[in-house]
Amino acid sequence: MNVIDPVDEQSAGLCRALEPVLATSPVRDPAAAARLGSDAILPAVIALRALQRSPRARGWHGLLHRRCRILPADGATGAAGPEGATGLPAVDVTERAGWQLVRARAVVGPSRSGGRWPDGAVVVHELARRLDDAPADAAPPRAPARSRSAGRAPDRDTGARPPGAGRAVRIGVLDVAEWAEAGGDRNRVHTVPGAAREAGLRVGVDDVVAHGLLLAAVSLALV
């Protein structure tokens, strides 16, 4: 009997969700591009799944993804941290300006991080949840400008493209739903119209927002 490796199954699911999005852009081989994009962010997907199991996340719905960083694991950065023995990320929770800020650090081993990260990866996710006493129009605190953002949910797309922009893709509601199933992130801000606005994002009352990791996978696949 053939046994499907969980890593291969996860990667294949991400590719199936990503390929139709890339096919809306003039990409020579959408399937190959989808594989590149999916492999690049696979450790972040694995770490985000683990974070959902952590009691310190206090429920998943309403958490907004501000930023994600992925670094190659090595002897210095690959230490599992205080929660490593349980398979859960190390989580720090603070509060600022009416928001709960969640920072999770996870080590994804070589056997789970895929071919793009042969030695494993260290993943840091930063998220925010609006507290009950926050003003209704309060936006989540921005992540520090010195780090690149791969996971922060975007503001509403105005449709404008900067001068010289080379490629564009179309991401529809069904594409977001497919990614939610494939990646395991079924946060209501991605699946229920209006939930993103209730959570504090400045979007339309009927909007859902695309996953930051979906946008990161698309970007990495195109370049």
Order of alpha helices (4+ residues) and beta strands (2+ residues): alpha-alpha-beta-beta-beta-alpha-beta-alpha-alpha-alpha-alpha
